Amino acid sequence: MKNVVILGAGLVARPLVRYLLDQPDLKVTVASRTVSKAEALIEGHPRGVAKALLVDDDAQLDALIAECDLAISMVPYTYHVAVAKHCLKHKKHMVTTSYVSDAMAALDGEAKSAGITILNELGLDPGIDHMSAMRIIDGVHKRGGQIVSFESCCGGLPAPEANDNPFGYKFSWSPRGVVMAGRNAAKYLKDGKIVEIPGEALFDHYWTKQVDTLGELEVYPNRNSLPYINTYGIQETKTMFRGTFRNLGWCKTMKKIVELGLLDDKVRSLKGMTFAGLTRQLIAAGATQELRPAVAAFLRLPVDSDILDRMEWLGLFSNDPLPMEEGSYLDILAACMLQKMAYKPNERDMIVLVHEFIAEYPAEKRREKITSSLIDFGIPGGDSSMSRTVGLPAAIGARYILEVKITRKGVIIPVTPENYAPI
């Protein structure tokens, strides 16, 4: 009987937990700051254990990992390296759904020496995007072709019938993670030229794309695409772009939210403040000034702008008290968005993932365009599409590491046939 410990019990954890509990040779421990969330995922299963965990409690974390055969880290990505160091100490395997940070990549040699696998980027994006892309890329290469252009876009959105708020967005995963992603700088290759975008200008840099039956969606760059040229083994490509899908209006609105300063993550006292008071403070508006016109002037927008309509709908001009007495502006924004933009019972979310390749076959003197699309919907009253497409790859990867079907050691991502084919 192998023991898997899952750190975190958030929005995408249920399919992960249930899949592993369905394996008859696995014991599953779910550790969460709120133990009731872990208990809800276990649902009294005889091979499931729920434990309370403060992930920054080093001794507690160490004891949990010492008892397991593999750890799946579903806590915020900032904790993954700390988890990995405990896994190295005890020679335990590890899986995450997050991008490999520089600090994580630096552990590759130690992981190989310890004989353990630290498998990262095994969710949806990153994860399913890598695996589905590599299946096509490897197929083109086997047929004597070259990938001269690769563009990939992914987004978690409300299903069309659930798209009923001015932002065109609802939260199927960590609200803080969604908001924090808006601070990322980006870099990609387009027609042989490198395009670099600083974090503060991310939402200036977007365009629209027609997607199957869904109509137009906005696309903006997702972090640094360039490392994936080598990762995917397509050094011949002239275009390498990875992007994020959102509904129309998201980027221009988030750009102005960035300009307001609401993505600042410095923790400060917020005691006694209202949303209107916070907004006044951010734009240095006087107490007697009418707030919407003052914000319009600060952001260089007309007073009747739909961007201001979205901010007002979100509650940024209201006299309601802030939801916390201490925290960052980013925390306030994430909490406010989650309250207003959560899924209602029986509403469906939607995953949209589109790859576009241009392949050339020199021997045949021809080229082809290949499109690979995934459009998936949540189950009304059941698991969200986001939770399945993020959680199930991680669960399957963990199972195959323990079954020795994935054998490569070190800090890895699922881009080789040994990894992606079975998953």
Contacts in CASP RR format, 6 or more apart in sequence:
PFRMAT RR
TARGET T0000
AUTHOR 0000-0000-0000
METHOD contacts of the structure
MODEL  1
MKNVVILGAGLVARPLVRYLLDQPDLKVTVASRTVSKAEALIEGHPRGVA
KALLVDDDAQLDALIAECDLAISMVPYTYHVAVAKHCLKHKKHMVTTSYV
SDAMAALDGEAKSAGITILNELGLDPGIDHMSAMRIIDGVHKRGGQIVSF
ESCCGGLPAPEANDNPFGYKFSWSPRGVVMAGRNAAKYLKDGKIVEIPGE
ALFDHYWTKQVDTLGELEVYPNRNSLPYINTYGIQETKTMFRGTFRNLGW
CKTMKKIVELGLLDDKVRSLKGMTFAGLTRQLIAAGATQELRPAVAAFLR
LPVDSDILDRMEWLGLFSNDPLPMEEGSYLDILAACMLQKMAYKPNERDM
IVLVHEFIAEYPAEKRREKITSSLIDFGIPGGDSSMSRTVGLPAAIGARY
ILEVKITRKGVIIPVTPENYAPI
1 25 0 8 1.000
1 26 0 8 1.000
1 27 0 8 1.000
1 47 0 8 1.000
2 25 0 8 1.000
2 26 0 8 1.000
2 27 0 8 1.000
2 69 0 8 1.000
2 70 0 8 1.000
2 402 0 8 1.000
3 26 0 8 1.000
3 27 0 8 1.000
3 28 0 8 1.000
3 29 0 8 1.000
3 67 0 8 1.000
3 68 0 8 1.000
3 69 0 8 1.000
3 70 0 8 1.000
4 20 0 8 1.000
4 26 0 8 1.000
4 27 0 8 1.000
4 28 0 8 1.000
4 29 0 8 1.000
4 68 0 8 1.000
4 69 0 8 1.000
4 70 0 8 1.000
4 71 0 8 1.000
4 72 0 8 1.000
4 398 0 8 1.000
4 402 0 8 1.000
5 28 0 8 1.000
5 29 0 8 1.000
5 30 0 8 1.000
5 31 0 8 1.000
5 64 0 8 1.000
5 65 0 8 1.000
5 67 0 8 1.000
5 68 0 8 1.000
5 70 0 8 1.000
5 71 0 8 1.000
5 72 0 8 1.000
6 13 0 8 1.000
6 16 0 8 1.000
6 17 0 8 1.000
6 20 0 8 1.000
6 28 0 8 1.000
6 29 0 8 1.000
6 30 0 8 1.000
6 31 0 8 1.000
6 71 0 8 1.000
6 72 0 8 1.000
6 74 0 8 1.000
7 31 0 8 1.000
7 32 0 8 1.000
7 53 0 8 1.000
7 55 0 8 1.000
7 61 0 8 1.000
7 64 0 8 1.000
7 71 0 8 1.000
7 72 0 8 1.000
7 73 0 8 1.000
7 74 0 8 1.000
7 75 0 8 1.000
7 79 0 8 1.000
7 83 0 8 1.000
8 30 0 8 1.000
8 31 0 8 1.000
8 32 0 8 1.000
8 33 0 8 1.000
8 37 0 8 1.000
8 38 0 8 1.000
8 53 0 8 1.000
8 55 0 8 1.000
8 74 0 8 1.000
8 75 0 8 1.000
9 17 0 8 1.000
9 30 0 8 1.000
9 32 0 8 1.000
9 34 0 8 1.000
9 37 0 8 1.000
9 38 0 8 1.000
9 40 0 8 1.000
9 41 0 8 1.000
9 74 0 8 1.000
10 32 0 8 1.000
10 37 0 8 1.000
10 74 0 8 1.000
10 174 0 8 1.000
11 171 0 8 1.000
11 172 0 8 1.000
11 173 0 8 1.000
11 174 0 8 1.000
11 384 0 8 1.000
11 386 0 8 1.000
11 387 0 8 1.000
12 74 0 8 1.000
12 97 0 8 1.000
12 172 0 8 1.000
12 173 0 8 1.000
12 384 0 8 1.000
12 386 0 8 1.000
12 387 0 8 1.000
12 390 0 8 1.000
12 391 0 8 1.000
13 30 0 8 1.000
13 41 0 8 1.000
13 74 0 8 1.000
13 387 0 8 1.000
13 391 0 8 1.000
14 41 0 8 1.000
14 383 0 8 1.000
14 387 0 8 1.000
15 383 0 8 1.000
15 387 0 8 1.000
15 388 0 8 1.000
15 391 0 8 1.000
15 392 0 8 1.000
15 395 0 8 1.000
16 72 0 8 1.000
16 74 0 8 1.000
16 387 0 8 1.000
16 390 0 8 1.000
16 391 0 8 1.000
16 392 0 8 1.000
16 394 0 8 1.000
16 395 0 8 1.000
17 28 0 8 1.000
17 30 0 8 1.000
17 41 0 8 1.000
17 42 0 8 1.000
18 41 0 8 1.000
19 391 0 8 1.000
19 392 0 8 1.000
19 395 0 8 1.000
19 396 0 8 1.000
19 399 0 8 1.000
20 26 0 8 1.000
20 28 0 8 1.000
20 395 0 8 1.000
20 398 0 8 1.000
20 399 0 8 1.000
21 28 0 8 1.000
21 42 0 8 1.000
21 45 0 8 1.000
21 47 0 8 1.000
21 48 0 8 1.000
23 399 0 8 1.000
26 47 0 8 1.000
26 399 0 8 1.000
26 402 0 8 1.000
27 47 0 8 1.000
27 48 0 8 1.000
27 49 0 8 1.000
28 42 0 8 1.000
28 45 0 8 1.000
28 47 0 8 1.000
28 48 0 8 1.000
28 49 0 8 1.000
29 48 0 8 1.000
29 49 0 8 1.000
29 50 0 8 1.000
29 51 0 8 1.000
29 64 0 8 1.000
29 67 0 8 1.000
29 68 0 8 1.000
30 38 0 8 1.000
30 41 0 8 1.000
30 42 0 8 1.000
30 48 0 8 1.000
30 49 0 8 1.000
30 50 0 8 1.000
30 51 0 8 1.000
31 38 0 8 1.000
31 50 0 8 1.000
31 51 0 8 1.000
31 52 0 8 1.000
31 53 0 8 1.000
31 64 0 8 1.000
32 38 0 8 1.000
32 50 0 8 1.000
32 51 0 8 1.000
32 52 0 8 1.000
32 53 0 8 1.000
33 52 0 8 1.000
33 53 0 8 1.000
33 54 0 8 1.000
33 55 0 8 1.000
34 52 0 8 1.000
35 50 0 8 1.000
35 51 0 8 1.000
35 52 0 8 1.000
38 50 0 8 1.000
38 51 0 8 1.000
38 52 0 8 1.000
39 50 0 8 1.000
41 50 0 8 1.000
42 48 0 8 1.000
42 49 0 8 1.000
42 50 0 8 1.000
51 64 0 8 1.000
53 60 0 8 1.000
53 61 0 8 1.000
53 64 0 8 1.000
54 60 0 8 1.000
55 61 0 8 1.000
55 75 0 8 1.000
55 79 0 8 1.000
55 82 0 8 1.000
55 83 0 8 1.000
56 79 0 8 1.000
56 82 0 8 1.000
58 82 0 8 1.000
61 82 0 8 1.000
61 83 0 8 1.000
61 86 0 8 1.000
62 86 0 8 1.000
62 89 0 8 1.000
62 90 0 8 1.000
64 71 0 8 1.000
65 71 0 8 1.000
65 83 0 8 1.000
65 86 0 8 1.000
65 87 0 8 1.000
65 89 0 8 1.000
65 90 0 8 1.000
65 92 0 8 1.000
66 86 0 8 1.000
66 90 0 8 1.000
66 92 0 8 1.000
68 92 0 8 1.000
69 92 0 8 1.000
69 93 0 8 1.000
69 402 0 8 1.000
70 92 0 8 1.000
70 93 0 8 1.000
70 94 0 8 1.000
70 95 0 8 1.000
70 398 0 8 1.000
70 401 0 8 1.000
70 402 0 8 1.000
71 83 0 8 1.000
71 86 0 8 1.000
71 87 0 8 1.000
71 92 0 8 1.000
71 93 0 8 1.000
71 94 0 8 1.000
71 95 0 8 1.000
72 94 0 8 1.000
72 95 0 8 1.000
72 96 0 8 1.000
72 394 0 8 1.000
72 395 0 8 1.000
72 398 0 8 1.000
73 79 0 8 1.000
73 80 0 8 1.000
73 83 0 8 1.000
73 84 0 8 1.000
73 94 0 8 1.000
73 95 0 8 1.000
73 96 0 8 1.000
73 98 0 8 1.000
74 96 0 8 1.000
74 97 0 8 1.000
74 394 0 8 1.000
75 83 0 8 1.000
76 174 0 8 1.000
76 176 0 8 1.000
76 177 0 8 1.000
77 96 0 8 1.000
77 98 0 8 1.000
77 99 0 8 1.000
77 101 0 8 1.000
80 96 0 8 1.000
80 98 0 8 1.000
80 101 0 8 1.000
80 104 0 8 1.000
80 120 0 8 1.000
81 101 0 8 1.000
81 103 0 8 1.000
81 104 0 8 1.000
81 107 0 8 1.000
83 94 0 8 1.000
84 94 0 8 1.000
84 104 0 8 1.000
84 107 0 8 1.000
84 111 0 8 1.000
84 118 0 8 1.000
85 107 0 8 1.000
86 92 0 8 1.000
87 93 0 8 1.000
87 94 0 8 1.000
87 116 0 8 1.000
87 118 0 8 1.000
88 107 0 8 1.000
88 110 0 8 1.000
88 111 0 8 1.000
88 114 0 8 1.000
88 116 0 8 1.000
91 114 0 8 1.000
91 115 0 8 1.000
91 116 0 8 1.000
92 116 0 8 1.000
93 116 0 8 1.000
93 117 0 8 1.000
93 118 0 8 1.000
93 119 0 8 1.000
93 398 0 8 1.000
93 401 0 8 1.000
93 402 0 8 1.000
94 116 0 8 1.000
94 117 0 8 1.000
94 118 0 8 1.000
94 119 0 8 1.000
95 118 0 8 1.000
95 119 0 8 1.000
95 120 0 8 1.000
95 122 0 8 1.000
95 394 0 8 1.000
95 397 0 8 1.000
95 398 0 8 1.000
95 401 0 8 1.000
96 118 0 8 1.000
96 119 0 8 1.000
96 120 0 8 1.000
96 121 0 8 1.000
96 122 0 8 1.000
96 394 0 8 1.000
97 120 0 8 1.000
97 121 0 8 1.000
97 122 0 8 1.000
97 123 0 8 1.000
97 124 0 8 1.000
97 126 0 8 1.000
97 127 0 8 1.000
97 390 0 8 1.000
97 391 0 8 1.000
97 393 0 8 1.000
97 394 0 8 1.000
98 120 0 8 1.000
98 121 0 8 1.000
98 126 0 8 1.000
99 120 0 8 1.000
99 121 0 8 1.000
99 126 0 8 1.000
99 223 0 8 1.000
100 120 0 8 1.000
100 121 0 8 1.000
100 411 0 8 1.000
100 413 0 8 1.000
104 118 0 8 1.000
104 120 0 8 1.000
104 411 0 8 1.000
105 411 0 8 1.000
107 118 0 8 1.000
107 410 0 8 1.000
107 411 0 8 1.000
108 410 0 8 1.000
108 411 0 8 1.000
109 410 0 8 1.000
109 411 0 8 1.000
111 117 0 8 1.000
111 118 0 8 1.000
111 409 0 8 1.000
111 410 0 8 1.000
111 411 0 8 1.000
112 409 0 8 1.000
112 410 0 8 1.000
114 409 0 8 1.000
115 409 0 8 1.000
115 410 0 8 1.000
116 409 0 8 1.000
116 410 0 8 1.000
117 401 0 8 1.000
117 406 0 8 1.000
117 407 0 8 1.000
117 408 0 8 1.000
117 409 0 8 1.000
117 410 0 8 1.000
117 412 0 8 1.000
118 410 0 8 1.000
118 411 0 8 1.000
118 412 0 8 1.000
119 397 0 8 1.000
119 401 0 8 1.000
119 406 0 8 1.000
119 412 0 8 1.000
119 413 0 8 1.000
119 414 0 8 1.000
119 419 0 8 1.000
120 126 0 8 1.000
120 411 0 8 1.000
120 412 0 8 1.000
120 413 0 8 1.000
121 127 0 8 1.000
121 130 0 8 1.000
121 413 0 8 1.000
121 414 0 8 1.000
122 393 0 8 1.000
122 394 0 8 1.000
122 397 0 8 1.000
122 413 0 8 1.000
122 414 0 8 1.000
122 423 0 8 1.000
123 389 0 8 1.000
123 390 0 8 1.000
123 391 0 8 1.000
123 393 0 8 1.000
123 394 0 8 1.000
124 154 0 8 1.000
124 351 0 8 1.000
124 353 0 8 1.000
124 386 0 8 1.000
124 389 0 8 1.000
124 390 0 8 1.000
124 393 0 8 1.000
125 154 0 8 1.000
125 155 0 8 1.000
125 222 0 8 1.000
125 353 0 8 1.000
126 413 0 8 1.000
127 393 0 8 1.000
127 413 0 8 1.000
127 414 0 8 1.000
128 353 0 8 1.000
128 374 0 8 1.000
128 389 0 8 1.000
128 393 0 8 1.000
129 152 0 8 1.000
129 154 0 8 1.000
129 242 0 8 1.000
129 353 0 8 1.000
129 355 0 8 1.000
130 231 0 8 1.000
130 232 0 8 1.000
130 413 0 8 1.000
130 414 0 8 1.000
130 415 0 8 1.000
130 420 0 8 1.000
131 393 0 8 1.000
131 414 0 8 1.000
131 415 0 8 1.000
131 419 0 8 1.000
131 420 0 8 1.000
131 423 0 8 1.000
132 353 0 8 1.000
132 355 0 8 1.000
132 372 0 8 1.000
132 374 0 8 1.000
133 150 0 8 1.000
133 152 0 8 1.000
133 232 0 8 1.000
133 355 0 8 1.000
133 372 0 8 1.000
134 232 0 8 1.000
134 414 0 8 1.000
134 415 0 8 1.000
134 416 0 8 1.000
134 417 0 8 1.000
134 420 0 8 1.000
135 420 0 8 1.000
135 421 0 8 1.000
136 355 0 8 1.000
136 357 0 8 1.000
136 370 0 8 1.000
136 372 0 8 1.000
137 147 0 8 1.000
137 150 0 8 1.000
137 232 0 8 1.000
137 233 0 8 1.000
137 234 0 8 1.000
137 357 0 8 1.000
138 417 0 8 1.000
140 146 0 8 1.000
140 147 0 8 1.000
140 357 0 8 1.000
140 359 0 8 1.000
140 370 0 8 1.000
141 147 0 8 1.000
143 361 0 8 1.000
144 361 0 8 1.000
144 362 0 8 1.000
144 363 0 8 1.000
145 359 0 8 1.000
145 360 0 8 1.000
145 361 0 8 1.000
145 362 0 8 1.000
146 234 0 8 1.000
146 236 0 8 1.000
146 237 0 8 1.000
146 359 0 8 1.000
146 360 0 8 1.000
146 361 0 8 1.000
146 362 0 8 1.000
147 232 0 8 1.000
147 234 0 8 1.000
147 236 0 8 1.000
147 237 0 8 1.000
147 357 0 8 1.000
147 358 0 8 1.000
147 359 0 8 1.000
148 236 0 8 1.000
148 237 0 8 1.000
148 238 0 8 1.000
148 239 0 8 1.000
148 358 0 8 1.000
148 359 0 8 1.000
148 360 0 8 1.000
148 367 0 8 1.000
149 237 0 8 1.000
149 238 0 8 1.000
149 239 0 8 1.000
149 356 0 8 1.000
149 357 0 8 1.000
149 358 0 8 1.000
150 232 0 8 1.000
150 234 0 8 1.000
150 237 0 8 1.000
150 239 0 8 1.000
150 240 0 8 1.000
150 241 0 8 1.000
150 355 0 8 1.000
150 356 0 8 1.000
150 357 0 8 1.000
150 358 0 8 1.000
151 239 0 8 1.000
151 241 0 8 1.000
151 242 0 8 1.000
151 243 0 8 1.000
151 355 0 8 1.000
151 356 0 8 1.000
152 241 0 8 1.000
152 242 0 8 1.000
152 243 0 8 1.000
152 353 0 8 1.000
152 354 0 8 1.000
152 355 0 8 1.000
152 356 0 8 1.000
153 209 0 8 1.000
153 219 0 8 1.000
153 242 0 8 1.000
153 243 0 8 1.000
153 244 0 8 1.000
153 245 0 8 1.000
153 352 0 8 1.000
153 353 0 8 1.000
153 354 0 8 1.000
154 222 0 8 1.000
154 243 0 8 1.000
154 244 0 8 1.000
154 245 0 8 1.000
154 351 0 8 1.000
154 352 0 8 1.000
154 353 0 8 1.000
154 354 0 8 1.000
155 244 0 8 1.000
155 245 0 8 1.000
155 246 0 8 1.000
155 351 0 8 1.000
155 352 0 8 1.000
155 353 0 8 1.000
156 172 0 8 1.000
156 245 0 8 1.000
156 349 0 8 1.000
156 350 0 8 1.000
156 351 0 8 1.000
156 352 0 8 1.000
156 385 0 8 1.000
156 386 0 8 1.000
157 163 0 8 1.000
157 168 0 8 1.000
157 169 0 8 1.000
157 170 0 8 1.000
157 217 0 8 1.000
157 245 0 8 1.000
157 246 0 8 1.000
157 247 0 8 1.000
157 349 0 8 1.000
157 350 0 8 1.000
157 351 0 8 1.000
157 352 0 8 1.000
158 164 0 8 1.000
158 168 0 8 1.000
158 169 0 8 1.000
158 170 0 8 1.000
158 343 0 8 1.000
158 347 0 8 1.000
158 348 0 8 1.000
158 349 0 8 1.000
158 350 0 8 1.000
159 347 0 8 1.000
159 348 0 8 1.000
159 349 0 8 1.000
159 350 0 8 1.000
159 377 0 8 1.000
159 378 0 8 1.000
160 214 0 8 1.000
160 350 0 8 1.000
161 347 0 8 1.000
161 348 0 8 1.000
162 170 0 8 1.000
162 343 0 8 1.000
162 344 0 8 1.000
162 347 0 8 1.000
162 348 0 8 1.000
162 349 0 8 1.000
163 247 0 8 1.000
165 313 0 8 1.000
165 340 0 8 1.000
165 341 0 8 1.000
166 306 0 8 1.000
166 309 0 8 1.000
166 310 0 8 1.000
166 313 0 8 1.000
167 247 0 8 1.000
167 250 0 8 1.000
167 253 0 8 1.000
167 310 0 8 1.000
167 314 0 8 1.000
167 337 0 8 1.000
167 341 0 8 1.000
168 246 0 8 1.000
168 247 0 8 1.000
168 249 0 8 1.000
168 250 0 8 1.000
169 246 0 8 1.000
169 247 0 8 1.000
169 250 0 8 1.000
169 341 0 8 1.000
170 341 0 8 1.000
170 342 0 8 1.000
170 343 0 8 1.000
170 347 0 8 1.000
170 349 0 8 1.000
171 178 0 8 1.000
171 337 0 8 1.000
171 338 0 8 1.000
171 341 0 8 1.000
171 342 0 8 1.000
171 343 0 8 1.000
172 343 0 8 1.000
172 349 0 8 1.000
172 384 0 8 1.000
172 385 0 8 1.000
172 386 0 8 1.000
172 387 0 8 1.000
173 386 0 8 1.000
173 390 0 8 1.000
175 334 0 8 1.000
175 335 0 8 1.000
175 337 0 8 1.000
175 338 0 8 1.000
176 330 0 8 1.000
176 331 0 8 1.000
176 334 0 8 1.000
177 334 0 8 1.000
178 334 0 8 1.000
178 337 0 8 1.000
179 263 0 8 1.000
179 330 0 8 1.000
179 333 0 8 1.000
179 334 0 8 1.000
179 337 0 8 1.000
180 263 0 8 1.000
180 265 0 8 1.000
180 330 0 8 1.000
181 244 0 8 1.000
182 199 0 8 1.000
182 202 0 8 1.000
182 203 0 8 1.000
182 254 0 8 1.000
182 258 0 8 1.000
182 263 0 8 1.000
183 199 0 8 1.000
183 202 0 8 1.000
183 258 0 8 1.000
183 263 0 8 1.000
184 199 0 8 1.000
184 202 0 8 1.000
184 222 0 8 1.000
184 223 0 8 1.000
185 196 0 8 1.000
185 197 0 8 1.000
185 198 0 8 1.000
185 199 0 8 1.000
185 202 0 8 1.000
185 223 0 8 1.000
185 224 0 8 1.000
186 196 0 8 1.000
186 197 0 8 1.000
186 199 0 8 1.000
186 202 0 8 1.000
186 205 0 8 1.000
186 220 0 8 1.000
186 221 0 8 1.000
186 222 0 8 1.000
186 223 0 8 1.000
186 224 0 8 1.000
186 225 0 8 1.000
187 194 0 8 1.000
187 195 0 8 1.000
187 196 0 8 1.000
187 197 0 8 1.000
187 221 0 8 1.000
187 223 0 8 1.000
187 224 0 8 1.000
187 225 0 8 1.000
187 226 0 8 1.000
188 194 0 8 1.000
188 195 0 8 1.000
188 221 0 8 1.000
188 224 0 8 1.000
188 225 0 8 1.000
188 226 0 8 1.000
188 240 0 8 1.000
188 241 0 8 1.000
188 242 0 8 1.000
189 195 0 8 1.000
189 225 0 8 1.000
189 226 0 8 1.000
189 229 0 8 1.000
189 237 0 8 1.000
189 238 0 8 1.000
189 239 0 8 1.000
189 240 0 8 1.000
189 241 0 8 1.000
190 239 0 8 1.000
190 241 0 8 1.000
191 238 0 8 1.000
191 239 0 8 1.000
192 238 0 8 1.000
192 239 0 8 1.000
194 226 0 8 1.000
195 221 0 8 1.000
197 204 0 8 1.000
197 205 0 8 1.000
197 221 0 8 1.000
200 258 0 8 1.000
202 220 0 8 1.000
202 221 0 8 1.000
202 258 0 8 1.000
203 220 0 8 1.000
203 251 0 8 1.000
203 252 0 8 1.000
203 254 0 8 1.000
203 255 0 8 1.000
203 258 0 8 1.000
204 251 0 8 1.000
204 255 0 8 1.000
205 220 0 8 1.000
205 221 0 8 1.000
206 218 0 8 1.000
206 219 0 8 1.000
206 220 0 8 1.000
206 251 0 8 1.000
207 218 0 8 1.000
207 219 0 8 1.000
208 216 0 8 1.000
208 217 0 8 1.000
208 218 0 8 1.000
208 219 0 8 1.000
208 248 0 8 1.000
209 216 0 8 1.000
209 217 0 8 1.000
209 218 0 8 1.000
209 219 0 8 1.000
209 245 0 8 1.000
209 354 0 8 1.000
210 216 0 8 1.000
211 217 0 8 1.000
211 245 0 8 1.000
211 352 0 8 1.000
211 354 0 8 1.000
211 373 0 8 1.000
211 375 0 8 1.000
212 373 0 8 1.000
212 375 0 8 1.000
214 352 0 8 1.000
214 375 0 8 1.000
216 248 0 8 1.000
217 245 0 8 1.000
217 246 0 8 1.000
217 247 0 8 1.000
217 248 0 8 1.000
217 352 0 8 1.000
218 245 0 8 1.000
218 246 0 8 1.000
218 247 0 8 1.000
218 248 0 8 1.000
218 249 0 8 1.000
218 250 0 8 1.000
218 251 0 8 1.000
219 243 0 8 1.000
219 244 0 8 1.000
219 245 0 8 1.000
220 243 0 8 1.000
220 244 0 8 1.000
220 246 0 8 1.000
220 251 0 8 1.000
221 241 0 8 1.000
221 242 0 8 1.000
221 243 0 8 1.000
221 244 0 8 1.000
222 242 0 8 1.000
222 243 0 8 1.000
222 244 0 8 1.000
223 242 0 8 1.000
225 240 0 8 1.000
225 241 0 8 1.000
225 242 0 8 1.000
225 243 0 8 1.000
226 240 0 8 1.000
228 240 0 8 1.000
228 242 0 8 1.000
229 235 0 8 1.000
229 237 0 8 1.000
229 240 0 8 1.000
231 413 0 8 1.000
231 415 0 8 1.000
232 415 0 8 1.000
234 240 0 8 1.000
239 358 0 8 1.000
245 352 0 8 1.000
245 354 0 8 1.000
249 306 0 8 1.000
252 307 0 8 1.000
253 307 0 8 1.000
253 310 0 8 1.000
253 311 0 8 1.000
256 299 0 8 1.000
256 301 0 8 1.000
256 307 0 8 1.000
256 311 0 8 1.000
257 263 0 8 1.000
257 311 0 8 1.000
257 333 0 8 1.000
259 299 0 8 1.000
260 279 0 8 1.000
260 282 0 8 1.000
260 283 0 8 1.000
260 295 0 8 1.000
260 298 0 8 1.000
260 299 0 8 1.000
261 282 0 8 1.000
261 329 0 8 1.000
262 282 0 8 1.000
262 329 0 8 1.000
262 330 0 8 1.000
262 332 0 8 1.000
262 333 0 8 1.000
263 329 0 8 1.000
263 330 0 8 1.000
263 333 0 8 1.000
264 328 0 8 1.000
264 329 0 8 1.000
264 330 0 8 1.000
265 328 0 8 1.000
265 329 0 8 1.000
265 330 0 8 1.000
265 331 0 8 1.000
266 328 0 8 1.000
266 329 0 8 1.000
267 326 0 8 1.000
267 327 0 8 1.000
267 328 0 8 1.000
267 331 0 8 1.000
268 326 0 8 1.000
268 327 0 8 1.000
268 328 0 8 1.000
269 325 0 8 1.000
269 326 0 8 1.000
270 278 0 8 1.000
270 322 0 8 1.000
270 324 0 8 1.000
270 325 0 8 1.000
270 326 0 8 1.000
270 327 0 8 1.000
270 332 0 8 1.000
271 325 0 8 1.000
271 326 0 8 1.000
272 321 0 8 1.000
272 322 0 8 1.000
272 325 0 8 1.000
273 281 0 8 1.000
273 321 0 8 1.000
273 322 0 8 1.000
274 318 0 8 1.000
274 319 0 8 1.000
274 320 0 8 1.000
274 321 0 8 1.000
274 322 0 8 1.000
275 315 0 8 1.000
275 316 0 8 1.000
275 317 0 8 1.000
275 318 0 8 1.000
275 319 0 8 1.000
275 320 0 8 1.000
275 322 0 8 1.000
275 336 0 8 1.000
276 291 0 8 1.000
276 316 0 8 1.000
276 317 0 8 1.000
276 318 0 8 1.000
276 319 0 8 1.000
278 316 0 8 1.000
278 322 0 8 1.000
278 329 0 8 1.000
278 332 0 8 1.000
279 285 0 8 1.000
279 291 0 8 1.000
279 295 0 8 1.000
279 316 0 8 1.000
279 317 0 8 1.000
280 286 0 8 1.000
280 287 0 8 1.000
280 289 0 8 1.000
280 291 0 8 1.000
280 294 0 8 1.000
282 329 0 8 1.000
283 294 0 8 1.000
283 295 0 8 1.000
283 298 0 8 1.000
285 291 0 8 1.000
285 294 0 8 1.000
285 295 0 8 1.000
285 298 0 8 1.000
286 294 0 8 1.000
291 317 0 8 1.000
292 303 0 8 1.000
292 308 0 8 1.000
292 312 0 8 1.000
292 317 0 8 1.000
293 303 0 8 1.000
295 301 0 8 1.000
295 308 0 8 1.000
295 311 0 8 1.000
295 317 0 8 1.000
296 302 0 8 1.000
296 303 0 8 1.000
296 305 0 8 1.000
296 308 0 8 1.000
299 307 0 8 1.000
299 308 0 8 1.000
301 307 0 8 1.000
301 308 0 8 1.000
311 317 0 8 1.000
313 340 0 8 1.000
314 336 0 8 1.000
314 337 0 8 1.000
314 340 0 8 1.000
315 336 0 8 1.000
315 340 0 8 1.000
316 336 0 8 1.000
322 332 0 8 1.000
323 332 0 8 1.000
323 335 0 8 1.000
323 336 0 8 1.000
323 339 0 8 1.000
324 331 0 8 1.000
324 332 0 8 1.000
324 335 0 8 1.000
343 349 0 8 1.000
343 384 0 8 1.000
345 381 0 8 1.000
346 380 0 8 1.000
346 381 0 8 1.000
347 380 0 8 1.000
348 377 0 8 1.000
348 378 0 8 1.000
348 379 0 8 1.000
348 380 0 8 1.000
348 384 0 8 1.000
348 385 0 8 1.000
349 377 0 8 1.000
349 378 0 8 1.000
349 384 0 8 1.000
349 385 0 8 1.000
349 386 0 8 1.000
350 375 0 8 1.000
350 376 0 8 1.000
350 377 0 8 1.000
350 378 0 8 1.000
350 385 0 8 1.000
351 374 0 8 1.000
351 375 0 8 1.000
351 376 0 8 1.000
351 377 0 8 1.000
351 385 0 8 1.000
351 386 0 8 1.000
351 389 0 8 1.000
352 373 0 8 1.000
352 374 0 8 1.000
352 375 0 8 1.000
353 373 0 8 1.000
353 374 0 8 1.000
353 375 0 8 1.000
354 371 0 8 1.000
354 372 0 8 1.000
354 373 0 8 1.000
354 374 0 8 1.000
355 370 0 8 1.000
355 371 0 8 1.000
355 372 0 8 1.000
355 373 0 8 1.000
356 369 0 8 1.000
356 370 0 8 1.000
356 371 0 8 1.000
357 369 0 8 1.000
357 370 0 8 1.000
357 371 0 8 1.000
357 372 0 8 1.000
358 367 0 8 1.000
358 368 0 8 1.000
358 369 0 8 1.000
358 370 0 8 1.000
359 367 0 8 1.000
359 368 0 8 1.000
359 369 0 8 1.000
359 370 0 8 1.000
360 366 0 8 1.000
360 367 0 8 1.000
361 367 0 8 1.000
361 368 0 8 1.000
376 385 0 8 1.000
376 388 0 8 1.000
376 389 0 8 1.000
377 385 0 8 1.000
378 384 0 8 1.000
378 385 0 8 1.000
378 388 0 8 1.000
393 414 0 8 1.000
393 423 0 8 1.000
396 422 0 8 1.000
396 423 0 8 1.000
397 406 0 8 1.000
397 414 0 8 1.000
397 419 0 8 1.000
397 423 0 8 1.000
400 406 0 8 1.000
400 422 0 8 1.000
400 423 0 8 1.000
405 418 0 8 1.000
405 422 0 8 1.000
406 418 0 8 1.000
406 419 0 8 1.000
406 422 0 8 1.000
407 418 0 8 1.000
408 416 0 8 1.000
408 418 0 8 1.000
408 419 0 8 1.000
412 419 0 8 1.000
413 419 0 8 1.000
414 420 0 8 1.000
414 423 0 8 1.000
END
